[in-house]
Amino acid sequence: MRLALTSGLTRKQVADDIGVGMSTLNKWITQHRDTDVVSQEDLDLAKENDRLRREIKLLKEERDILKKATQFFAGLKQ
């Protein structure tokens, strides 16, 4: 269940990858969380992954804006 909780993949993707149905995966995750087996390190890694994904998304958006601005200003010089 670590894969489903820390990989950053959607539950649908994880279920497809391991070849089980969504309801089965959801039951396993619920049972796993109820046992409190997820370590603090795994939770910290999941939070860090989420933060990095948000940062990557922001950086890509900023890059795209800069590319468009470069194209715009290059067009003005002609």
C-alpha positions as semicolon CSV with decimal commas, in nm:
position;residue;x (nm);y (nm);z (nm)
1;M;0,000;0,000;0,000
2;R;0,302;0,219;0,026
3;L;0,292;0,254;-0,352
4;A;-0,063;0,390;-0,344
5;L;0,008;0,624;-0,055
6;T;0,349;0,763;-0,147
7;S;0,406;0,725;-0,520
8;G;0,201;1,026;-0,627
9;L;0,011;0,809;-0,873
10;T;-0,366;0,808;-0,872
11;R;-0,538;0,514;-0,713
12;K;-0,669;0,418;-1,056
13;Q;-0,314;0,406;-1,192
14;V;-0,193;0,197;-0,898
15;A;-0,489;-0,041;-0,926
16;D;-0,424;-0,087;-1,298
17;D;-0,050;-0,135;-1,240
18;I;-0,096;-0,411;-0,982
19;G;-0,396;-0,564;-1,156
20;V;-0,669;-0,521;-0,896
21;G;-0,999;-0,337;-0,891
22;M;-1,044;0,006;-0,738
23;S;-1,269;-0,125;-0,461
24;T;-1,009;-0,384;-0,363
25;L;-0,732;-0,125;-0,356
26;N;-0,947;0,115;-0,152
27;K;-1,023;-0,161;0,100
28;W;-0,653;-0,242;0,132
29;I;-0,565;0,123;0,182
30;T;-0,835;0,163;0,448
31;Q;-0,712;-0,146;0,631
32;H;-0,352;-0,034;0,600
33;R;-0,428;0,310;0,740
34;D;-0,629;0,160;1,024
35;T;-0,325;-0,042;1,133
36;D;-0,113;0,275;1,143
37;V;0,170;0,093;0,965
38;V;0,260;0,392;0,751
39;S;0,578;0,529;0,898
40;Q;0,641;0,895;0,957
41;E;0,922;0,874;0,702
42;D;0,677;0,752;0,436
43;L;0,437;1,032;0,519
44;D;0,718;1,286;0,504
45;L;0,826;1,150;0,165
46;A;0,471;1,172;0,034
47;K;0,444;1,534;0,150
48;E;0,781;1,617;-0,006
49;N;0,675;1,452;-0,333
50;D;0,355;1,657;-0,337
51;R;0,548;1,977;-0,270
52;L;0,797;1,900;-0,546
53;R;0,520;1,821;-0,793
54;R;0,354;2,155;-0,719
55;E;0,689;2,331;-0,759
56;I;0,757;2,157;-1,092
57;K;0,413;2,256;-1,218
58;L;0,474;2,619;-1,123
59;L;0,819;2,621;-1,284
60;K;0,678;2,475;-1,607
61;E;0,408;2,742;-1,614
62;E;0,667;3,014;-1,559
63;R;0,888;2,868;-1,834
64;D;0,595;2,864;-2,076
65;I;0,518;3,227;-1,998
66;L;0,882;3,322;-2,059
67;K;0,884;3,133;-2,390
68;K;0,573;3,320;-2,504
69;A;0,719;3,652;-2,395
70;T;1,041;3,577;-2,583
71;Q;0,845;3,496;-2,898
72;F;0,637;3,811;-2,859
73;F;0,935;4,042;-2,815
74;A;1,130;3,869;-3,093
75;G;0,836;3,942;-3,323
76;L;0,844;4,314;-3,235
77;K;1,205;4,351;-3,351
78;Q;1,122;4,252;-3,709
